[in-house]
């Protein structure tokens, strides 16, 4: 494969050394067919070992490597260089505190997830075999189970930038996934949790989350259905 | 400073290392039994590589086609090329059914049959529709469900902590030392029972489906503690790795009817496994592919063949194999509904690992002597369930089932045993080993870079100990690994910071990779036969007379010590060894 020259600007920040984040530029020669993650690996392994970023599966399922490339939140591992040309600007996902370089603090993100009680609550008798669920009922939640908790949606939500206490799209999508699961008995409790000033009503249907989702989940639509459900449940 | 005064000292009933399916399931069981359990993982739990498993989880539910425990057992025994321990396989197929129902009750969103039951699909080497699935993201939804249950049951998560050393003395596990990746600093976990569930060792190879995290860390630490590893020479190469990237395109693609074609557009499996065709076991297909490539029948004579899904139609691809389609589209710009997808064999699954008995207790010799308080499950372990070759969908089941069994056994152990003393009186002394590892990478002053050594290791492991092996190649590899180990002594890292020091982690991981790779290669040189995934060109036949037994390997000051006296558990009246044909 042909090699090309590229210029990569990366936002660097080491709290033990730097007073504030700043860009550093790397110039390198690399095969044309590589991904953004391949480029970060090449820089980290061959040019500058101090660069920090998260990565693991390489196949867009673990959700580690969400970051902002040329203004868009993407998964570095599945994003080919050719999507952006020869000049890259790589930054951590916005909306989260930076730990170091491209690594952001996701503790708050996972804490919000916990607030919606992200687990099946069962009060009905448990059968010997599986709980029956029709393909139609499964279809209601199918797409939402593709969420990999990468944080790209939550990071791109203006409502969240304005108010950090807002649950955000990922946690609300998880709430949807259980509220609409025909096997779940925790609906009322969960709807109560999200019917809150920092809950579902802070979603202003801006669609950024959908744009940012690397799994193309129709998040805004699911949150709209969740709003309807909250209203139905209140009467 | 006395031990319990140190601020990074944690005294807790049980510690689980690794938050994949096995680790989460073990931790959940401990927590449900009322024990305090720390779950240590170098990535956030939902980032674990169990989530990359796509096709399904095996259990003979018979929801779609007639099936039985016996049939699942026979398929697994045959798939293992008779090296799997049949008592373990027997327990496994029984528990598998229970495990799947239990996971469903926890909330796993399985794809459904028309009448609302868990749907099941075909998979290689299984003679019934046995793979319970959730589209092609089965591992992902299992992982997330178990994580969610662990949240519910207040498991103590230590996310982004990497274990640097195990504190074992006199065959008793006492605790471990872990590095806080986010904040820096070493922590001592003093505990009654440890579950090692760190997954496989596929990162030793260049073309691999494994995640960056799969560096076999606990295997390196087991060897360092003078304990053995088992059957390390058995590494499964998956036939549908994406060309050049190595990442996985699910076997479900063939389960749903996908073809494999060579440069002449022939379904070449007709020449290798005429009955099972594309649904023969993985070792058989990987060898067929490599043979096609080696004999010039790759696509345009190059080193790949193709997975052909065109005849399945776009609608079925989107419903059943959305991830497969997306991966090919994103990485290769190939629309699987219109074009065949370039593939090659990729290092995928580690059949070998930390030896354990049927209760997941770690053992340290052929007689089964137990290391008190130490347990292992999932891909890191070798029970040996998969023998010389694992069947697809048996691994998720292995992790979930034996993770649960480990949790049950550990709960009992924790209830009945006091804390054992740490190996050293002072807190600091217990950190010595971990500190030395860090000092070696930061203060050694050598000029070597860990990335270059790792690359050389991976490239040569794929080339010289891959799908086809022979002695002359592996002798070269043996020498090369020795050289790389020498060079490793001179590695210095760039990053001296405490916070999120990826450089340091990779440096430590390379030590583990080099350590178990040496053992893997020695095992492969010694095993002069072909069985399952271990294929020797110079010994192309299976040799039950001499080699129907497990390998145990120790690292000693004089190099690797191998023994071959650990017997395979066979039920001669039920499943006597036979020729393995598909």
Interface residues (C-beta under 8 A of the other chain):
Chain A: X14 X15 X16 X17 X33 X35 X44 X45 X46 X48 X49 X50 X51 X52 X53 X54 X55 X56 X57 X58 X59 X60 X61 X62 X63 X64 X78 X79 X80 X99 X100 X101 X103 X106 X110 X113 X114 X117 X118 X119 X120 X122 X126 X128 X129 X130 X131 X132 X133 X134 X135 X137 X138 X141 X142 X145 X146 X148 X149 X177 X178 X181 X183 X184
Chain B: X43 X44 X46 X47 X48 X49 X51 X52 X61 X101 X104 X105 X106 X107 X109 X110 X111 X112 X113 X114 X115 X116 X117 X118 X134 X135 X137 X140 X141 X144 X145 X148 X149 X151 X152 X182 X209 X211 X212 X213 X244 X245 X247 X248 X323 X326 X327 X330 X331 X333 X449 X451 X452 X455 X493 X494 X495 X497 X498 X499 X500 X501 X502 X503
